[in-house]
Amino acid sequence: MRVAAFVLHQQSFFGALRRTFSKSSLPPINLPSFCTQISPEAAVIPAETSSEIGKKAKVEEAKSLSSRIEKLYRGESVASAFQSWMGDGLPIHRGHIFHTINRLRRLKSTKRALEVLEWVVRERPYKLKELDYSYLLEFTMKLHGVAQGEALFSRIPPEFQNELLYNNLVLGCLDRGLIRLSMSYMKKMRELGHPISYLAFNRLIILHSTPNRKKAIPKILTQMRADKVTPHVSTYNILLKIEANEHNNEGLVKVLGDMKRMMVEPNEVTYCILAVANAVARLYTACEAYVEAINESMTGDNWSTLDILVKLYGYLGNQKELERTWRKIQELPFARGKSFLLAIEAFGRIGNLDRAEELWDDMVSRKGLKSTEQFNSMISGYCMHGMITKATGLYKEMEKSGCKPNAITFRHLALGCVKAGLMKEASRTLELGAGFATSAKVRRSTPWLETTLSIVEGFADSGDVENAEKLFEEMKEAKYSRYTFVYNTLIKAYVKAKAYEPNLLRTMILEGCRPDSETYSLMKLIEQFRP
């Protein structure tokens, strides 16, 4: 009985601690979230059964406390939903509350979730337990801040101030970026003998993932081992993302090796990270292997994983699989606008612009034209293949629609000019784009860097060392120049310009980039231009 009780306690413990880290939580790497499982759509059901389905859905909604709370108008008290529920002769159980809270968390309705918990604490429909107080603490800190959370914690009965409450207190502090305060609570937990959740260490790693703090990550992992906290697969996924963000293939291999040594099984997210990292590094054979692993490990039709596969099949030029994946996305209850953008870019990448235009028209009819990103997705496909007339036509349409071009728009148009052989126009377009504010996140993003490299390749082919060097500095800041093919592009510019630069190879090695056979061949050609 004790063993069974312990297992149940652990399940509820980790369920209460669960947090979903969005891509903005990590460094600018565009981390996908892999948490949403989408059920089949009622639209695929024959028309004659749809009315019956609708009636059944209404009956189910009437039985659900969460649906009544979700339907409340803004400003309307949750008490009315509870009164309606009890007025129908239905009792309020802990399961109803937990289901409602989890639904509201998914919908990011923090305020409404807190109102529900405050009603439960005030009215006491059942005997409160640690999980109730844990939820109350979590949403109080999210909505009102750490000070209010600490005040609430001090008022919670001592018998419930255990590891669950302390871990949520630590996570609440970390969510606000209060590292020192969270560390002090972790120290107190050690003194009281409470185990620390791996989620706290995950969050610490994320907060230390910026370049100026990254050196502290090994110390965090050492402390994790000292506290006898077993790293979770999500811990390794975060570490892999950090290395991928810095274009560090050696770092990826090391983290993957540590993962295998600790006998932690990779999951769907792991394979997605590795596949994208290898695609960006132009290691397409390895990428294909990881894509196979993604398909084998997929848990249902997860829209975020399908989006990643669309992107990967675009890199691999696999039109058959790209079409198959897009059909699966279309079968989901709701095709997101972002999925359309990724598919348009993927078909544009492989050169099937007719299909990209079909998706563009479909998107316009279903979603309308509301954002610059929509125009950029199609402009990028045209510019990638030098179709500058079509690209500029779409640019004019963008201005007419009221959407304003941004730095990404002009970067794509500059590439279109380069591909069309209009080098002077490309330089002027780059200057126009430089007038727009661009965030560090955008400048470090893979699409921006790949577009920039393509422009550098154009300047290199024409022997324009000055412009090539200028753009190369951007890639260097983002550590994209760690890839050998990026440095080789710069060396080609010197070869085409017949300019001698003896320190290129030395600088390349010092910056952590490994020369290959092409590098040495290019350097031999440069030697011919020695004065």
Rosetta blueprint (number, residue, H / E / L):
1 M L
2 R H
3 V H
4 A H
5 A H
6 F H
7 V H
8 L H
9 H H
10 Q H
11 Q H
12 S H
13 F H
14 F H
15 G H
16 A H
17 L H
18 R L
19 R L
20 T L
21 F L
22 S L
23 K H
24 S H
25 S H
26 L L
27 P L
28 P L
29 I L
30 N L
31 L L
32 P L
33 S L
34 F L
35 C L
36 T L
37 Q L
38 I L
39 S L
40 P L
41 E L
42 A H
43 A H
44 V H
45 I L
46 P L
47 A H
48 E H
49 T H
50 S H
51 S H
52 E H
53 I H
54 G H
55 K H
56 K H
57 A H
58 K H
59 V H
60 E H
61 E H
62 A H
63 K H
64 S L
65 L H
66 S H
67 S H
68 R H
69 I H
70 E H
71 K L
72 L L
73 Y L
74 R L
75 G L
76 E L
77 S L
78 V H
79 A H
80 S H
81 A H
82 F H
83 Q H
84 S H
85 W H
86 M H
87 G H
88 D L
89 G L
90 L L
91 P L
92 I L
93 H L
94 R H
95 G H
96 H H
97 I H
98 F H
99 H H
100 T H
101 I H
102 N H
103 R H
104 L H
105 R H
106 R H
107 L L
108 K L
109 S L
110 T H
111 K H
112 R H
113 A H
114 L H
115 E H
116 V H
117 L H
118 E H
119 W H
120 V H
121 V H
122 R H
123 E H
124 R L
125 P L
126 Y L
127 K L
128 L L
129 K L
130 E H
131 L H
132 D H
133 Y H
134 S H
135 Y H
136 L H
137 L H
138 E H
139 F H
140 T H
141 M H
142 K H
143 L H
144 H H
145 G L
146 V H
147 A H
148 Q H
149 G H
150 E H
151 A H
152 L H
153 F H
154 S H
155 R H
156 I L
157 P L
158 P H
159 E H
160 F H
161 Q L
162 N L
163 E H
164 L H
165 L H
166 Y H
167 N H
168 N H
169 L H
170 V H
171 L H
172 G H
173 C H
174 L H
175 D H
176 R L
177 G L
178 L L
179 I H
180 R H
181 L H
182 S H
183 M H
184 S H
185 Y H
186 M H
187 K H
188 K H
189 M H
190 R H
191 E H
192 L H
193 G L
194 H L
195 P L
196 I L
197 S L
198 Y H
199 L H
200 A H
201 F H
202 N H
203 R H
204 L H
205 I H
206 I H
207 L H
208 H L
209 S L
210 T L
211 P L
212 N L
213 R L
214 K H
215 K H
216 A H
217 I H
218 P H
219 K H
220 I H
221 L H
222 T H
223 Q H
224 M H
225 R H
226 A H
227 D L
228 K L
229 V L
230 T L
231 P L
232 H L
233 V H
234 S H
235 T H
236 Y H
237 N H
238 I H
239 L H
240 L H
241 K H
242 I H
243 E H
244 A H
245 N H
246 E L
247 H L
248 N L
249 N H
250 E H
251 G H
252 L H
253 V H
254 K H
255 V H
256 L H
257 G H
258 D H
259 M H
260 K H
261 R H
262 M L
263 M L
264 V L
265 E L
266 P L
267 N L
268 E H
269 V H
270 T H
271 Y H
272 C H
273 I H
274 L H
275 A H
276 V H
277 A H
278 N H
279 A H
280 V H
281 A L
282 R L
283 L L
284 Y H
285 T H
286 A H
287 C H
288 E H
289 A H
290 Y H
291 V H
292 E H
293 A H
294 I H
295 N H
296 E H
297 S H
298 M L
299 T L
300 G L
301 D L
302 N L
303 W H
304 S H
305 T H
306 L H
307 D H
308 I H
309 L H
310 V H
311 K H
312 L H
313 Y H
314 G H
315 Y H
316 L H
317 G L
318 N L
319 Q H
320 K H
321 E H
322 L H
323 E H
324 R H
325 T H
326 W H
327 R H
328 K H
329 I H
330 Q H
331 E H
332 L L
333 P L
334 F L
335 A L
336 R L
337 G H
338 K H
339 S H
340 F H
341 L H
342 L H
343 A H
344 I H
345 E H
346 A H
347 F H
348 G H
349 R H
350 I L
351 G L
352 N L
353 L H
354 D H
355 R H
356 A H
357 E H
358 E H
359 L H
360 W H
361 D H
362 D H
363 M H
364 V H
365 S H
366 R H
367 K H
368 G L
369 L L
370 K L
371 S L
372 T H
373 E H
374 Q H
375 F H
376 N H
377 S H
378 M H
379 I H
380 S H
381 G H
382 Y H
383 C H
384 M H
385 H L
386 G L
387 M L
388 I H
389 T H
390 K H
391 A H
392 T H
393 G H
394 L H
395 Y H
396 K H
397 E H
398 M H
399 E H
400 K H
401 S H
402 G L
403 C L
404 K L
405 P L
406 N L
407 A H
408 I H
409 T H
410 F H
411 R H
412 H H
413 L H
414 A H
415 L H
416 G H
417 C H
418 V H
419 K H
420 A L
421 G L
422 L L
423 M H
424 K H
425 E H
426 A H
427 S H
428 R H
429 T H
430 L H
431 E H
432 L H
433 G H
434 A H
435 G L
436 F L
437 A L
438 T L
439 S L
440 A H
441 K H
442 V H
443 R H
444 R L
445 S L
446 T H
447 P H
448 W H
449 L H
450 E H
451 T H
452 T H
453 L H
454 S H
455 I H
456 V H
457 E H
458 G H
459 F H
460 A H
461 D H
462 S L
463 G L
464 D L
465 V H
466 E H
467 N H
468 A H
469 E H
470 K H
471 L H
472 F H
473 E H
474 E H
475 M H
476 K H
477 E H
478 A L
479 K L
480 Y H
481 S H
482 R H
483 Y L
484 T H
485 F H
486 V H
487 Y H
488 N H
489 T H
490 L H
491 I H
492 K H
493 A H
494 Y H
495 V H
496 K H
497 A H
498 K L
499 A L
500 Y L
501 E L
502 P L
503 N L
504 L H
505 L H
506 R H
507 T H
508 M H
509 I H
510 L H
511 E L
512 G L
513 C L
514 R L
515 P L
516 D L
517 S H
518 E H
519 T H
520 Y H
521 S H
522 L H
523 M H
524 K H
525 L H
526 I H
527 E H
528 Q L
529 F L
530 R L
531 P L
